[in-house]
Amino acid sequence: MKSKTSITLSEDVLRNVKRAARKGESRSETIERLLRERLSEEAARRAYERELALINLHADELNAEARDVLTYQEEI
């Protein structure tokens, strides 16, 4: 379902929206697509940061385990 809304944008932003439009795409469709893309990128960035924080939280333990595993390798 779509909701109608009104926003005020500066002329330079509107020019950039026009440039970003795909063939046959309305201004509203362009703005919605660009927002969806940006929101998706932001969600991916937040997920990456959460995962990185979790890895860093357990980094010492994971590194100790990796060092232990390496002691079982034979020299070639």
N, CA, C, O and CB atoms as a CASP TS submission, in Angstrom:
PFRMAT TS
TARGET T0000
AUTHOR 0000-0000-0000
METHOD Language model
MODEL 1
PARENT N/A
ATOM      1  N   MET     1       0.844  -1.172   0.000  1.00  0.00           N
ATOM      2  CA  MET     1       0.000   0.000   0.000  1.00  0.00           C
ATOM      3  C   MET     1       0.896   1.245   0.000  1.00  0.00           C
ATOM      4  O   MET     1       1.926   1.283   0.672  1.00  0.00           O
ATOM      5  CB  MET     1      -0.964  -0.007   1.224  1.00  0.00           C
ATOM      6  N   LYS     2       0.494   2.229  -0.745  1.00  0.00           N
ATOM      7  CA  LYS     2       1.259   3.472  -0.823  1.00  0.00           C
ATOM      8  C   LYS     2       0.492   4.572  -0.109  1.00  0.00           C
ATOM      9  O   LYS     2      -0.739   4.587  -0.080  1.00  0.00           O
ATOM     10  CB  LYS     2       1.542   3.867  -2.299  1.00  0.00           C
ATOM     11  N   SER     3       1.256   5.490   0.465  1.00  0.00           N
ATOM     12  CA  SER     3       0.681   6.662   1.114  1.00  0.00           C
ATOM     13  C   SER     3       1.206   7.897   0.415  1.00  0.00           C
ATOM     14  O   SER     3       2.390   7.989   0.090  1.00  0.00           O
ATOM     15  CB  SER     3       1.015   6.696   2.635  1.00  0.00           C
ATOM     16  N   LYS     4       0.335   8.823   0.191  1.00  0.00           N
ATOM     17  CA  LYS     4       0.743  10.071  -0.436  1.00  0.00           C
ATOM     18  C   LYS     4       1.328  10.975   0.642  1.00  0.00           C
ATOM     19  O   LYS     4       0.780  11.100   1.737  1.00  0.00           O
ATOM     20  CB  LYS     4      -0.455  10.761  -1.165  1.00  0.00           C
ATOM     21  N   THR     5       2.460  11.606   0.303  1.00  0.00           N
ATOM     22  CA  THR     5       3.109  12.512   1.240  1.00  0.00           C
ATOM     23  C   THR     5       3.656  13.703   0.465  1.00  0.00           C
ATOM     24  O   THR     5       3.772  13.663  -0.760  1.00  0.00           O
ATOM     25  CB  THR     5       4.241  11.792   2.029  1.00  0.00           C
ATOM     26  N   SER     6       3.979  14.724   1.169  1.00  0.00           N
ATOM     27  CA  SER     6       4.531  15.917   0.546  1.00  0.00           C
ATOM     28  C   SER     6       5.873  16.223   1.198  1.00  0.00           C
ATOM     29  O   SER     6       5.986  16.248   2.423  1.00  0.00           O
ATOM     30  CB  SER     6       3.555  17.127   0.674  1.00  0.00           C
ATOM     31  N   ILE     7       6.888  16.455   0.371  1.00  0.00           N
ATOM     32  CA  ILE     7       8.200  16.822   0.885  1.00  0.00           C
ATOM     33  C   ILE     7       8.703  18.035   0.113  1.00  0.00           C
ATOM     34  O   ILE     7       8.294  18.278  -1.023  1.00  0.00           O
ATOM     35  CB  ILE     7       9.203  15.633   0.775  1.00  0.00           C
ATOM     36  N   THR     8       9.571  18.771   0.728  1.00  0.00           N
ATOM     37  CA  THR     8      10.184  19.925   0.083  1.00  0.00           C
ATOM     38  C   THR     8      11.658  19.626  -0.122  1.00  0.00           C
ATOM     39  O   THR     8      12.377  19.308   0.825  1.00  0.00           O
ATOM     40  CB  THR     8       9.986  21.224   0.924  1.00  0.00           C
ATOM     41  N   LEU     9      12.100  19.732  -1.374  1.00  0.00           N
ATOM     42  CA  LEU     9      13.489  19.426  -1.716  1.00  0.00           C
ATOM     43  C   LEU     9      14.113  20.635  -2.386  1.00  0.00           C
ATOM     44  O   LEU     9      13.435  21.403  -3.070  1.00  0.00           O
ATOM     45  CB  LEU     9      13.580  18.180  -2.639  1.00  0.00           C
ATOM     46  N   SER    10      15.395  20.793  -2.184  1.00  0.00           N
ATOM     47  CA  SER    10      16.103  21.889  -2.831  1.00  0.00           C
ATOM     48  C   SER    10      16.245  21.600  -4.326  1.00  0.00           C
ATOM     49  O   SER    10      16.150  20.454  -4.765  1.00  0.00           O
ATOM     50  CB  SER    10      17.491  22.106  -2.181  1.00  0.00           C
ATOM     51  N   GLU    11      16.474  22.657  -5.088  1.00  0.00           N
ATOM     52  CA  GLU    11      16.587  22.519  -6.540  1.00  0.00           C
ATOM     53  C   GLU    11      17.724  21.596  -6.952  1.00  0.00           C
ATOM     54  O   GLU    11      17.584  20.822  -7.899  1.00  0.00           O
ATOM     55  CB  GLU    11      16.786  23.875  -7.173  1.00  0.00           C
ATOM     56  N   ASP    12      18.857  21.673  -6.241  1.00  0.00           N
ATOM     57  CA  ASP    12      19.985  20.809  -6.614  1.00  0.00           C
ATOM     58  C   ASP    12      19.654  19.344  -6.374  1.00  0.00           C
ATOM     59  O   ASP    12      20.077  18.485  -7.148  1.00  0.00           O
ATOM     60  CB  ASP    12      21.244  21.196  -5.825  1.00  0.00           C
ATOM     61  N   VAL    13      18.911  19.046  -5.326  1.00  0.00           N
ATOM     62  CA  VAL    13      18.505  17.661  -5.074  1.00  0.00           C
ATOM     63  C   VAL    13      17.552  17.201  -6.166  1.00  0.00           C
ATOM     64  O   VAL    13      17.662  16.076  -6.653  1.00  0.00           O
ATOM     65  CB  VAL    13      17.841  17.522  -3.681  1.00  0.00           C
ATOM     66  N   LEU    14      16.623  18.056  -6.551  1.00  0.00           N
ATOM     67  CA  LEU    14      15.691  17.686  -7.621  1.00  0.00           C
ATOM     68  C   LEU    14      16.417  17.444  -8.938  1.00  0.00           C
ATOM     69  O   LEU    14      16.052  16.538  -9.688  1.00  0.00           O
ATOM     70  CB  LEU    14      14.636  18.774  -7.805  1.00  0.00           C
ATOM     71  N   ARG    15      17.438  18.243  -9.226  1.00  0.00           N
ATOM     72  CA  ARG    15      18.236  18.009 -10.439  1.00  0.00           C
ATOM     73  C   ARG    15      18.916  16.647 -10.375  1.00  0.00           C
ATOM     74  O   ARG    15      18.957  15.920 -11.368  1.00  0.00           O
ATOM     75  CB  ARG    15      19.295  19.122 -10.620  1.00  0.00           C
ATOM     76  N   ASN    16      19.448  16.303  -9.203  1.00  0.00           N
ATOM     77  CA  ASN    16      20.103  14.997  -9.053  1.00  0.00           C
ATOM     78  C   ASN    16      19.098  13.854  -9.146  1.00  0.00           C
ATOM     79  O   ASN    16      19.418  12.791  -9.679  1.00  0.00           O
ATOM     80  CB  ASN    16      20.849  14.926  -7.716  1.00  0.00           C
ATOM     81  N   VAL    17      17.903  14.058  -8.640  1.00  0.00           N
ATOM     82  CA  VAL    17      16.845  13.035  -8.777  1.00  0.00           C
ATOM     83  C   VAL    17      16.533  12.835 -10.257  1.00  0.00           C
ATOM     84  O   VAL    17      16.386  11.706 -10.726  1.00  0.00           O
ATOM     85  CB  VAL    17      15.546  13.451  -7.992  1.00  0.00           C
ATOM     86  N   LYS    18      16.435  13.934 -10.976  1.00  0.00           N
ATOM     87  CA  LYS    18      16.146  13.840 -12.413  1.00  0.00           C
ATOM     88  C   LYS    18      17.253  13.071 -13.131  1.00  0.00           C
ATOM     89  O   LYS    18      16.972  12.246 -14.001  1.00  0.00           O
ATOM     90  CB  LYS    18      15.987  15.251 -13.031  1.00  0.00           C
ATOM     91  N   ARG    19      18.508  13.338 -12.772  1.00  0.00           N
ATOM     92  CA  ARG    19      19.634  12.629 -13.392  1.00  0.00           C
ATOM     93  C   ARG    19      19.632  11.139 -13.042  1.00  0.00           C
ATOM     94  O   ARG    19      20.039  10.301 -13.846  1.00  0.00           O
ATOM     95  CB  ARG    19      20.957  13.260 -12.955  1.00  0.00           C
ATOM     96  N   ALA    20      19.170  10.825 -11.835  1.00  0.00           N
ATOM     97  CA  ALA    20      19.187   9.434 -11.378  1.00  0.00           C
ATOM     98  C   ALA    20      18.020   8.619 -11.917  1.00  0.00           C
ATOM     99  O   ALA    20      18.005   7.393 -11.808  1.00  0.00           O
ATOM    100  CB  ALA    20      19.174   9.389  -9.872  1.00  0.00           C
ATOM    101  N   ALA    21      17.048   9.305 -12.497  1.00  0.00           N
ATOM    102  CA  ALA    21      15.854   8.603 -12.990  1.00  0.00           C
ATOM    103  C   ALA    21      16.198   7.662 -14.130  1.00  0.00           C
ATOM    104  O   ALA    21      17.011   7.965 -15.003  1.00  0.00           O
ATOM    105  CB  ALA    21      14.793   9.606 -13.449  1.00  0.00           C
ATOM    106  N   ARG    22      15.554   6.521 -14.087  1.00  0.00           N
ATOM    107  CA  ARG    22      15.683   5.572 -15.191  1.00  0.00           C
ATOM    108  C   ARG    22      14.644   5.894 -16.251  1.00  0.00           C
ATOM    109  O   ARG    22      13.668   6.594 -15.984  1.00  0.00           O
ATOM    110  CB  ARG    22      15.525   4.110 -14.693  1.00  0.00           C
ATOM    111  N   LYS    23      14.855   5.389 -17.430  1.00  0.00           N
ATOM    112  CA  LYS    23      13.933   5.666 -18.532  1.00  0.00           C
ATOM    113  C   LYS    23      12.516   5.245 -18.148  1.00  0.00           C
ATOM    114  O   LYS    23      12.287   4.112 -17.724  1.00  0.00           O
ATOM    115  CB  LYS    23      14.383   4.936 -19.822  1.00  0.00           C
ATOM    116  N   GLY    24      11.574   6.169 -18.303  1.00  0.00           N
ATOM    117  CA  GLY    24      10.176   5.884 -18.022  1.00  0.00           C
ATOM    118  C   GLY    24       9.802   5.933 -16.551  1.00  0.00           C
ATOM    119  O   GLY    24       8.651   5.679 -16.197  1.00  0.00           O
ATOM    120  N   GLU    25      10.765   6.258 -15.685  1.00  0.00           N
ATOM    121  CA  GLU    25      10.521   6.275 -14.241  1.00  0.00           C
ATOM    122  C   GLU    25      10.056   7.671 -13.818  1.00  0.00           C
ATOM    123  O   GLU    25      10.669   8.674 -14.184  1.00  0.00           O
ATOM    124  CB  GLU    25      11.804   5.862 -13.456  1.00  0.00           C
ATOM    125  N   SER    26       8.984   7.724 -13.057  1.00  0.00           N
ATOM    126  CA  SER    26       8.495   9.009 -12.559  1.00  0.00           C
ATOM    127  C   SER    26       9.402   9.513 -11.447  1.00  0.00           C
ATOM    128  O   SER    26      10.214   8.762 -10.906  1.00  0.00           O
ATOM    129  CB  SER    26       7.040   8.886 -12.055  1.00  0.00           C
ATOM    130  N   ARG    27       9.259  10.780 -11.112  1.00  0.00           N
ATOM    131  CA  ARG    27      10.056  11.349 -10.029  1.00  0.00           C
ATOM    132  C   ARG    27       9.769  10.609  -8.717  1.00  0.00           C
ATOM    133  O   ARG    27      10.690  10.311  -7.958  1.00  0.00           O
ATOM    134  CB  ARG    27       9.762  12.863  -9.874  1.00  0.00           C
ATOM    135  N   SER    28       8.498  10.316  -8.456  1.00  0.00           N
ATOM    136  CA  SER    28       8.153   9.579  -7.230  1.00  0.00           C
ATOM    137  C   SER    28       8.784   8.193  -7.218  1.00  0.00           C
ATOM    138  O   SER    28       9.283   7.745  -6.185  1.00  0.00           O
ATOM    139  CB  SER    28       6.631   9.456  -7.090  1.00  0.00           C
ATOM    140  N   GLU    29       8.765   7.516  -8.355  1.00  0.00           N
ATOM    141  CA  GLU    29       9.377   6.183  -8.441  1.00  0.00           C
ATOM    142  C   GLU    29      10.882   6.269  -8.231  1.00  0.00           C
ATOM    143  O   GLU    29      11.476   5.418  -7.569  1.00  0.00           O
ATOM    144  CB  GLU    29       9.070   5.530  -9.803  1.00  0.00           C
ATOM    145  N   THR    30      11.493   7.303  -8.801  1.00  0.00           N
ATOM    146  CA  THR    30      12.935   7.483  -8.641  1.00  0.00           C
ATOM    147  C   THR    30      13.285   7.718  -7.181  1.00  0.00           C
ATOM    148  O   THR    30      14.196   7.084  -6.650  1.00  0.00           O
ATOM    149  CB  THR    30      13.434   8.653  -9.501  1.00  0.00           C
ATOM    150  N   ILE    31      12.573   8.615  -6.535  1.00  0.00           N
ATOM    151  CA  ILE    31      12.840   8.916  -5.122  1.00  0.00           C
ATOM    152  C   ILE    31      12.625   7.675  -4.265  1.00  0.00           C
ATOM    153  O   ILE    31      13.423   7.393  -3.371  1.00  0.00           O
ATOM    154  CB  ILE    31      11.934  10.068  -4.627  1.00  0.00           C
ATOM    155  N   GLU    32      11.553   6.929  -4.531  1.00  0.00           N
ATOM    156  CA  GLU    32      11.296   5.714  -3.753  1.00  0.00           C
ATOM    157  C   GLU    32      12.408   4.686  -3.965  1.00  0.00           C
ATOM    158  O   GLU    32      12.868   4.065  -3.007  1.00  0.00           O
ATOM    159  CB  GLU    32       9.933   5.108  -4.137  1.00  0.00           C
ATOM    160  N   ARG    33      12.840   4.505  -5.213  1.00  0.00           N
ATOM    161  CA  ARG    33      13.913   3.545  -5.505  1.00  0.00           C
ATOM    162  C   ARG    33      15.211   3.953  -4.808  1.00  0.00           C
ATOM    163  O   ARG    33      15.882   3.125  -4.192  1.00  0.00           O
ATOM    164  CB  ARG    33      14.142   3.435  -7.028  1.00  0.00           C
ATOM    165  N   LEU    34      15.556   5.228  -4.911  1.00  0.00           N
ATOM    166  CA  LEU    34      16.788   5.706  -4.277  1.00  0.00           C
ATOM    167  C   LEU    34      16.729   5.559  -2.759  1.00  0.00           C
ATOM    168  O   LEU    34      17.719   5.177  -2.136  1.00  0.00           O
ATOM    169  CB  LEU    34      17.042   7.168  -4.649  1.00  0.00           C
ATOM    170  N   LEU    35      15.592   5.856  -2.168  1.00  0.00           N
ATOM    171  CA  LEU    35      15.435   5.672  -0.722  1.00  0.00           C
ATOM    172  C   LEU    35      15.556   4.207  -0.333  1.00  0.00           C
ATOM    173  O   LEU    35      16.225   3.869   0.643  1.00  0.00           O
ATOM    174  CB  LEU    35      14.088   6.222  -0.258  1.00  0.00           C
ATOM    175  N   ARG    36      14.903   3.335  -1.102  1.00  0.00           N
ATOM    176  CA  ARG    36      14.990   1.894  -0.805  1.00  0.00           C
ATOM    177  C   ARG    36      16.438   1.411  -0.878  1.00  0.00           C
ATOM    178  O   ARG    36      16.894   0.670  -0.008  1.00  0.00           O
ATOM    179  CB  ARG    36      14.112   1.083  -1.788  1.00  0.00           C
ATOM    180  N   GLU    37      17.159   1.835  -1.924  1.00  0.00           N
ATOM    181  CA  GLU    37      18.556   1.430  -2.078  1.00  0.00           C
ATOM    182  C   GLU    37      19.387   1.919  -0.897  1.00  0.00           C
ATOM    183  O   GLU    37      20.174   1.161  -0.332  1.00  0.00           O
ATOM    184  CB  GLU    37      19.134   1.972  -3.399  1.00  0.00           C
ATOM    185  N   ARG    38      19.214   3.173  -0.527  1.00  0.00           N
ATOM    186  CA  ARG    38      19.990   3.755   0.576  1.00  0.00           C
ATOM    187  C   ARG    38      19.649   3.099   1.898  1.00  0.00           C
ATOM    188  O   ARG    38      20.541   2.826   2.701  1.00  0.00           O
ATOM    189  CB  ARG    38      19.746   5.258   0.669  1.00  0.00           C
ATOM    190  N   LEU    39      18.362   2.840   2.140  1.00  0.00           N
ATOM    191  CA  LEU    39      17.951   2.190   3.384  1.00  0.00           C
ATOM    192  C   LEU    39      18.478   0.760   3.455  1.00  0.00           C
ATOM    193  O   LEU    39      18.840   0.277   4.528  1.00  0.00           O
ATOM    194  CB  LEU    39      16.423   2.195   3.511  1.00  0.00           C
ATOM    195  N   SER    40      18.519   0.086   2.308  1.00  0.00           N
ATOM    196  CA  SER    40      19.069  -1.266   2.263  1.00  0.00           C
ATOM    197  C   SER    40      20.565  -1.250   2.568  1.00  0.00           C
ATOM    198  O   SER    40      21.065  -2.097   3.308  1.00  0.00           O
ATOM    199  CB  SER    40      18.812  -1.905   0.889  1.00  0.00           C
ATOM    200  N   GLU    41      21.275  -0.281   1.992  1.00  0.00           N
ATOM    201  CA  GLU    41      22.708  -0.143   2.274  1.00  0.00           C
ATOM    202  C   GLU    41      22.949   0.136   3.758  1.00  0.00           C
ATOM    203  O   GLU    41      23.871  -0.414   4.360  1.00  0.00           O
ATOM    204  CB  GLU    41      23.320   0.984   1.419  1.00  0.00           C
ATOM    205  N   GLU    42      22.123   0.984   4.331  1.00  0.00           N
ATOM    206  CA  GLU    42      22.267   1.325   5.750  1.00  0.00           C
ATOM    207  C   GLU    42      22.001   0.107   6.634  1.00  0.00           C
ATOM    208  O   GLU    42      22.710  -0.114   7.616  1.00  0.00           O
ATOM    209  CB  GLU    42      21.311   2.472   6.128  1.00  0.00           C
ATOM    210  N   ALA    43      20.988  -0.677   6.291  1.00  0.00           N
ATOM    211  CA  ALA    43      20.692  -1.886   7.057  1.00  0.00           C
ATOM    212  C   ALA    43      21.855  -2.875   6.969  1.00  0.00           C
ATOM    213  O   ALA    43      22.208  -3.506   7.965  1.00  0.00           O
ATOM    214  CB  ALA    43      19.392  -2.541   6.551  1.00  0.00           C
ATOM    215  N   ALA    44      22.450  -3.012   5.780  1.00  0.00           N
ATOM    216  CA  ALA    44      23.591  -3.911   5.603  1.00  0.00           C
ATOM    217  C   ALA    44      24.789  -3.414   6.405  1.00  0.00           C
ATOM    218  O   ALA    44      25.503  -4.211   7.013  1.00  0.00           O
ATOM    219  CB  ALA    44      23.959  -4.034   4.112  1.00  0.00           C
ATOM    220  N   ARG    45      25.012  -2.096   6.409  1.00  0.00           N
ATOM    221  CA  ARG    45      26.118  -1.531   7.184  1.00  0.00           C
ATOM    222  C   ARG    45      25.932  -1.783   8.677  1.00  0.00           C
ATOM    223  O   ARG    45      26.888  -2.133   9.369  1.00  0.00           O
ATOM    224  CB  ARG    45      26.243  -0.029   6.917  1.00  0.00           C
ATOM    225  N   ARG    46      24.718  -1.608   9.175  1.00  0.00           N
ATOM    226  CA  ARG    46      24.457  -1.853  10.598  1.00  0.00           C
ATOM    227  C   ARG    46      24.652  -3.324  10.945  1.00  0.00           C
ATOM    228  O   ARG    46      25.195  -3.644  12.002  1.00  0.00           O
ATOM    229  CB  ARG    46      23.033  -1.410  10.968  1.00  0.00           C
ATOM    230  N   ALA    47      24.215  -4.221  10.067  1.00  0.00           N
ATOM    231  CA  ALA    47      24.398  -5.655  10.304  1.00  0.00           C
ATOM    232  C   ALA    47      25.885  -5.998  10.333  1.00  0.00           C
ATOM    233  O   ALA    47      26.326  -6.767  11.187  1.00  0.00           O
ATOM    234  CB  ALA    47      23.674  -6.486   9.216  1.00  0.00           C
ATOM    235  N   TYR    48      26.663  -5.433   9.403  1.00  0.00           N
ATOM    236  CA  TYR    48      28.105  -5.652   9.367  1.00  0.00           C
ATOM    237  C   TYR    48      28.748  -5.168  10.664  1.00  0.00           C
ATOM    238  O   TYR    48      29.589  -5.861  11.237  1.00  0.00           O
ATOM    239  CB  TYR    48      28.732  -4.934   8.157  1.00  0.00           C
ATOM    240  N   GLU    49      28.358  -3.995  11.123  1.00  0.00           N
ATOM    241  CA  GLU    49      28.930  -3.458  12.361  1.00  0.00           C
ATOM    242  C   GLU    49      28.586  -4.331  13.562  1.00  0.00           C
ATOM    243  O   GLU    49      29.422  -4.528  14.443  1.00  0.00           O
ATOM    244  CB  GLU    49      28.435  -2.033  12.599  1.00  0.00           C
ATOM    245  N   ARG    50      27.359  -4.858  13.603  1.00  0.00           N
ATOM    246  CA  ARG    50      26.984  -5.765  14.709  1.00  0.00           C
ATOM    247  C   ARG    50      27.823  -7.033  14.674  1.00  0.00           C
ATOM    248  O   ARG    50      28.303  -7.494  15.710  1.00  0.00           O
ATOM    249  CB  ARG    50      25.481  -6.128  14.636  1.00  0.00           C
ATOM    250  N   GLU    51      28.000  -7.601  13.473  1.00  0.00           N
ATOM    251  CA  GLU    51      28.795  -8.825  13.332  1.00  0.00           C
ATOM    252  C   GLU    51      30.254  -8.572  13.693  1.00  0.00           C
ATOM    253  O   GLU    51      30.876  -9.396  14.364  1.00  0.00           O
ATOM    254  CB  GLU    51      28.695  -9.370  11.898  1.00  0.00           C
ATOM    255  N   LEU    52      30.799  -7.453  13.260  1.00  0.00           N
ATOM    256  CA  LEU    52      32.178  -7.112  13.566  1.00  0.00           C
ATOM    257  C   LEU    52      32.374  -6.927  15.067  1.00  0.00           C
ATOM    258  O   LEU    52      33.379  -7.364  15.627  1.00  0.00           O
ATOM    259  CB  LEU    52      32.591  -5.847  12.819  1.00  0.00           C
ATOM    260  N   ALA    53      31.412  -6.282  15.713  1.00  0.00           N
ATOM    261  CA  ALA    53      31.493  -6.091  17.165  1.00  0.00           C
ATOM    262  C   ALA    53      31.461  -7.438  17.880  1.00  0.00           C
ATOM    263  O   ALA    53      32.166  -7.632  18.870  1.00  0.00           O
ATOM    264  CB  ALA    53      30.337  -5.193  17.663  1.00  0.00           C
ATOM    265  N   LEU    54      30.651  -8.362  17.387  1.00  0.00           N
ATOM    266  CA  LEU    54      30.571  -9.695  17.993  1.00  0.00           C
ATOM    267  C   LEU    54      31.887 -10.452  17.816  1.00  0.00           C
ATOM    268  O   LEU    54      32.366 -11.100  18.747  1.00  0.00           O
ATOM    269  CB  LEU    54      29.408 -10.499  17.375  1.00  0.00           C
ATOM    270  N   ILE    55      32.464 -10.369  16.627  1.00  0.00           N
ATOM    271  CA  ILE    55      33.762 -11.010  16.388  1.00  0.00           C
ATOM    272  C   ILE    55      34.819 -10.412  17.299  1.00  0.00           C
ATOM    273  O   ILE    55      35.591 -11.138  17.925  1.00  0.00           O
ATOM    274  CB  ILE    55      34.185 -10.862  14.913  1.00  0.00           C
ATOM    275  N   ASN    56      34.854  -9.081  17.374  1.00  0.00           N
ATOM    276  CA  ASN    56      35.845  -8.410  18.219  1.00  0.00           C
ATOM    277  C   ASN    56      35.657  -8.747  19.690  1.00  0.00           C
ATOM    278  O   ASN    56      36.631  -8.834  20.437  1.00  0.00           O
ATOM    279  CB  ASN    56      35.770  -6.905  18.023  1.00  0.00           C
ATOM    280  N   LEU    57      34.422  -8.934  20.106  1.00  0.00           N
ATOM    281  CA  LEU    57      34.137  -9.301  21.489  1.00  0.00           C
ATOM    282  C   LEU    57      34.787 -10.633  21.846  1.00  0.00           C
ATOM    283  O   LEU    57      35.237 -10.833  22.975  1.00  0.00           O
ATOM    284  CB  LEU    57      32.626  -9.373  21.720  1.00  0.00           C
ATOM    285  N   HIS    58      34.832 -11.537  20.877  1.00  0.00           N
ATOM    286  CA  HIS    58      35.370 -12.883  21.116  1.00  0.00           C
ATOM    287  C   HIS    58      36.722 -13.102  20.447  1.00  0.00           C
ATOM    288  O   HIS    58      37.178 -14.241  20.339  1.00  0.00           O
ATOM    289  CB  HIS    58      34.388 -13.927  20.622  1.00  0.00           C
ATOM    290  N   ALA    59      37.369 -12.033  19.998  1.00  0.00           N
ATOM    291  CA  ALA    59      38.609 -12.146  19.217  1.00  0.00           C
ATOM    292  C   ALA    59      39.710 -12.879  19.975  1.00  0.00           C
ATOM    293  O   ALA    59      40.370 -13.751  19.410  1.00  0.00           O
ATOM    294  CB  ALA    59      39.101 -10.763  18.820  1.00  0.00           C
ATOM    295  N   ASP    60      39.916 -12.540  21.234  1.00  0.00           N
ATOM    296  CA  ASP    60      41.002 -13.186  21.983  1.00  0.00           C
ATOM    297  C   ASP    60      40.782 -14.688  22.079  1.00  0.00           C
ATOM    298  O   ASP    60      41.714 -15.472  21.896  1.00  0.00           O
ATOM    299  CB  ASP    60      41.117 -12.585  23.390  1.00  0.00           C
ATOM    300  N   GLU    61      39.567 -15.081  22.361  1.00  0.00           N
ATOM    301  CA  GLU    61      39.235 -16.508  22.468  1.00  0.00           C
ATOM    302  C   GLU    61      39.405 -17.202  21.120  1.00  0.00           C
ATOM    303  O   GLU    61      39.966 -18.295  21.047  1.00  0.00           O
ATOM    304  CB  GLU    61      37.790 -16.693  22.982  1.00  0.00           C
ATOM    305  N   LEU    62      38.918 -16.563  20.049  1.00  0.00           N
ATOM    306  CA  LEU    62      39.034 -17.161  18.717  1.00  0.00           C
ATOM    307  C   LEU    62      40.496 -17.266  18.279  1.00  0.00           C
ATOM    308  O   LEU    62      40.894 -18.267  17.684  1.00  0.00           O
ATOM    309  CB  LEU    62      38.239 -16.339  17.694  1.00  0.00           C
ATOM    310  N   ASN    63      41.290 -16.244  18.568  1.00  0.00           N
ATOM    311  CA  ASN    63      42.707 -16.282  18.207  1.00  0.00           C
ATOM    312  C   ASN    63      43.460 -17.350  19.002  1.00  0.00           C
ATOM    313  O   ASN    63      44.331 -18.027  18.456  1.00  0.00           O
ATOM    314  CB  ASN    63      43.348 -14.910  18.438  1.00  0.00           C
ATOM    315  N   ALA    64      43.134 -17.505  20.274  1.00  0.00           N
ATOM    316  CA  ALA    64      43.770 -18.550  21.087  1.00  0.00           C
ATOM    317  C   ALA    64      43.431 -19.928  20.529  1.00  0.00           C
ATOM    318  O   ALA    64      44.290 -20.807  20.460  1.00  0.00           O
ATOM    319  CB  ALA    64      43.322 -18.445  22.567  1.00  0.00           C
ATOM    320  N   GLU    65      42.187 -20.108  20.136  1.00  0.00           N
ATOM    321  CA  GLU    65      41.772 -21.392  19.562  1.00  0.00           C
ATOM    322  C   GLU    65      42.511 -21.647  18.252  1.00  0.00           C
ATOM    323  O   GLU    65      42.944 -22.770  17.995  1.00  0.00           O
ATOM    324  CB  GLU    65      40.240 -21.421  19.330  1.00  0.00           C
ATOM    325  N   ALA    66      42.658 -20.624  17.429  1.00  0.00           N
ATOM    326  CA  ALA    66      43.376 -20.784  16.155  1.00  0.00           C
ATOM    327  C   ALA    66      44.842 -21.136  16.403  1.00  0.00           C
ATOM    328  O   ALA    66      45.393 -21.999  15.720  1.00  0.00           O
ATOM    329  CB  ALA    66      43.276 -19.493  15.308  1.00  0.00           C
ATOM    330  N   ARG    67      45.481 -20.472  17.379  1.00  0.00           N
ATOM    331  CA  ARG    67      46.875 -20.795  17.695  1.00  0.00           C
ATOM    332  C   ARG    67      46.990 -22.243  18.172  1.00  0.00           C
ATOM    333  O   ARG    67      47.941 -22.940  17.817  1.00  0.00           O
ATOM    334  CB  ARG    67      47.427 -19.829  18.772  1.00  0.00           C
ATOM    335  N   ASP    68      46.040 -22.687  18.962  1.00  0.00           N
ATOM    336  CA  ASP    68      46.055 -24.064  19.456  1.00  0.00           C
ATOM    337  C   ASP    68      45.942 -25.051  18.295  1.00  0.00           C
ATOM    338  O   ASP    68      46.663 -26.048  18.252  1.00  0.00           O
ATOM    339  CB  ASP    68      44.909 -24.291  20.464  1.00  0.00           C
ATOM    340  N   VAL    69      45.051 -24.777  17.369  1.00  0.00           N
ATOM    341  CA  VAL    69      44.862 -25.664  16.209  1.00  0.00           C
ATOM    342  C   VAL    69      46.154 -25.724  15.399  1.00  0.00           C
ATOM    343  O   VAL    69      46.528 -26.791  14.913  1.00  0.00           O
ATOM    344  CB  VAL    69      43.679 -25.174  15.314  1.00  0.00           C
ATOM    345  N   LEU    70      46.831 -24.602  15.252  1.00  0.00           N
ATOM    346  CA  LEU    70      48.060 -24.573  14.458  1.00  0.00           C
ATOM    347  C   LEU    70      49.167 -25.434  15.077  1.00  0.00           C
ATOM    348  O   LEU    70      50.061 -25.886  14.361  1.00  0.00           O
ATOM    349  CB  LEU    70      48.547 -23.136  14.306  1.00  0.00           C
ATOM    350  N   THR    71      49.126 -25.665  16.373  1.00  0.00           N
ATOM    351  CA  THR    71      50.154 -26.502  17.003  1.00  0.00           C
ATOM    352  C   THR    71      50.023 -27.952  16.582  1.00  0.00           C
ATOM    353  O   THR    71      50.969 -28.722  16.747  1.00  0.00           O
ATOM    354  CB  THR    71      50.070 -26.397  18.522  1.00  0.00           C
ATOM    355  N   TYR    72      48.882 -28.347  16.045  1.00  0.00           N
ATOM    356  CA  TYR    72      48.678 -29.723  15.632  1.00  0.00           C
ATOM    357  C   TYR    72      49.176 -29.989  14.196  1.00  0.00           C
ATOM    358  O   TYR    72      49.184 -31.137  13.750  1.00  0.00           O
ATOM    359  CB  TYR    72      47.206 -30.069  15.743  1.00  0.00           C
ATOM    360  N   GLN    73      49.586 -28.947  13.484  1.00  0.00           N
ATOM    361  CA  GLN    73      50.065 -29.123  12.114  1.00  0.00           C
ATOM    362  C   GLN    73      51.491 -29.633  12.138  1.00  0.00           C
ATOM    363  O   GLN    73      52.296 -29.292  13.004  1.00  0.00           O
ATOM    364  CB  GLN    73      49.977 -27.801  11.319  1.00  0.00           C
ATOM    365  N   GLU    74      51.765 -30.471  11.142  1.00  0.00           N
ATOM    366  CA  GLU    74      53.118 -30.990  11.012  1.00  0.00           C
ATOM    367  C   GLU    74      53.927 -30.090  10.096  1.00  0.00           C
ATOM    368  O   GLU    74      53.394 -29.493   9.161  1.00  0.00           O
ATOM    369  CB  GLU    74      53.104 -32.431  10.478  1.00  0.00           C
ATOM    370  N   GLU    75      55.206 -30.000  10.373  1.00  0.00           N
ATOM    371  CA  GLU    75      56.105 -29.236   9.514  1.00  0.00           C
ATOM    372  C   GLU    75      56.323 -29.989   8.218  1.00  0.00           C
ATOM    373  O   GLU    75      56.387 -31.218   8.216  1.00  0.00           O
ATOM    374  CB  GLU    75      57.450 -28.965  10.218  1.00  0.00           C
ATOM    375  N   ILE    76      56.435 -29.288   7.152  1.00  0.00           N
ATOM    376  CA  ILE    76      56.663 -29.919   5.828  1.00  0.00           C
ATOM    377  C   ILE    76      58.083 -29.675   5.398  1.00  0.00           C
ATOM    378  O   ILE    76      58.487 -30.115   4.322  1.00  0.00           O
ATOM    379  CB  ILE    76      55.677 -29.371   4.753  1.00  0.00           C
TER
END
